[in-house]
Amino acid sequence: MYNRPTYLEINLDALKHNYEYLKSISNKDVFAVVKANAYGHGMIGISKYLDTLNCSYICVSSLDEAMRLRNKGVVSPLLILGYVKLTQQVITTVSKNQITLSAISIEWFKELITYNLTNTPITLHIEMDTGMNRLGFKDVTDVTFMIESSKEKNIIWEGIYTHFHSSDKQDGSTQKQLIFFKNMLDEINYDFKWVHTSNSDATLNLEDTISNATRPGLALYGYSSVPSELVPIMHFYSHITQMKLLKKHETVSYGATYTAENDTWIGIVPVGYADGLPIGLSNNFNVYIGNESCPIVGKICMDQLMIKLPSHTVADKVTISGTISNFETMAKLTNTITYEILTCLNIRIHRIFRINNQVFIEE
Ligand SMILES: Cc1ncc(COP(=O)(O)O)c(C=O)c1O
């Protein structure tokens, strides 16, 4: 049961549009990145819908996230992009649940082969580090050694990938990383089923003839730094729970940072910084009631905020992120990135997933 009138509404038709747009613009399979609760959108609802699109891979960051999806009945192939701490039990779990791991270093691989893999085939994608200097192999000889030494080991080398550090910039660095990756692939000389490089921005702006899959996160949810036909798939709504007349010179909220210049109607809205709305939006962001813009007045509280109303007769649905201003606007105003705003949306917010306006699932 959900009682609090604050919710995120996710339009799965828009997700399908973005997914198919990314597929057609790249002419590759799309591995959908749903880590960090699908960038705040709700990883169960998003992944269950991706199942219906026969997505080739759903990418997560940890075994915990992968098992959360499997335990909720998600059936698509799962690829973990992050580090997995190995134990014999982890190996059994991963193998039984058909979860693909990333081979991230020679040390990690050497540990893997100390375990008994006889009845537990392990599928791996190798991560190559072409300049991000995070996870992955920099040395091709480590990779060839690894493949060579795994012959009797029940290991399936299914894929290989790299990750770009500046795909939002037109400075040639992404092309450089791609060429570096191609040279590595030539040296490794192995016939992988999957080769993948591009995150969202690279999917939209990089000419890549090396890979057969792309790995977008943010773009699936409707955002990119380059012009595109993507549509943001999530709106954020709440309702006014109380209206109040502020008398001239009265203040609002903690620290009394807003003072009414005249008698002013305000509305109390049950959403706050604990939901993921940055406190930096206090006195600095407008929500909407219909097309009427309503500024947030005073400091945003943990669970509530106050807005200035156009009149005392408006007590209605409040759009916190919609078509006029959205999560991207919030990021700009608080000097952060859309990724951070989205991924900080608290799991406590009710999420409603809709297809053709009908509820598909809630979480
Ligand atoms: C390895 C890897 N691939 C793909 C992505 C998706 O990136 P984006 O959301 O920019 O598309 C990420 C995101 O951080 C990542 O770490």
The ligand as an SDF file (V2000), in Angstrom:
LIG
                    3D

 16 16  0  0  0  0  0  0  0  0999 V2000
   31.2210    0.4330  -17.8010 C   0  0  0  0  0  0  0  0  0  0  0  0
   30.0410    1.2970  -18.0910 C   0  0  0  0  0  0  0  0  0  0  0  0
   29.3860    1.1470  -19.2390 N   0  0  0  0  0  0  0  0  0  0  0  0
   28.3250    1.9150  -19.5610 C   0  0  0  0  0  0  0  0  0  0  0  0
   27.8590    2.8880  -18.7080 C   0  0  0  0  0  0  0  0  0  0  0  0
   26.7000    3.7490  -19.1060 C   0  0  0  0  0  0  0  0  0  0  0  0
   27.0740    5.0880  -19.2030 O   0  0  0  0  0  0  0  0  0  0  0  0
   26.0480    6.2090  -19.6820 P   0  0  0  0  0  0  0  0  0  0  0  0
   25.0250    6.3150  -18.6290 O   0  0  0  0  0  0  0  0  0  0  0  0
   26.8640    7.4270  -19.8420 O   0  0  0  0  0  0  0  0  0  0  0  0
   25.4650    5.7200  -20.9660 O   0  0  0  0  0  0  0  0  0  0  0  0
   28.5150    3.0810  -17.4910 C   0  0  0  0  0  0  0  0  0  0  0  0
   28.0420    4.1330  -16.5850 C   0  0  0  0  0  0  0  0  0  0  0  0
   28.6290    4.6260  -15.7000 O   0  0  0  0  0  0  0  0  0  0  0  0
   29.6370    2.2670  -17.1710 C   0  0  0  0  0  0  0  0  0  0  0  0
   30.3020    2.4240  -16.0140 O   0  0  0  0  0  0  0  0  0  0  0  0
  1  2  1  0
  2  3  1  0
  2 15  2  0
  3  4  2  0
  4  5  1  0
  5  6  1  0
  5 12  2  0
  6  7  1  0
  7  8  1  0
  8  9  2  0
  8 10  1  0
  8 11  1  0
 12 13  1  0
 12 15  1  0
 13 14  2  0
 15 16  1  0
M  END
$$$$
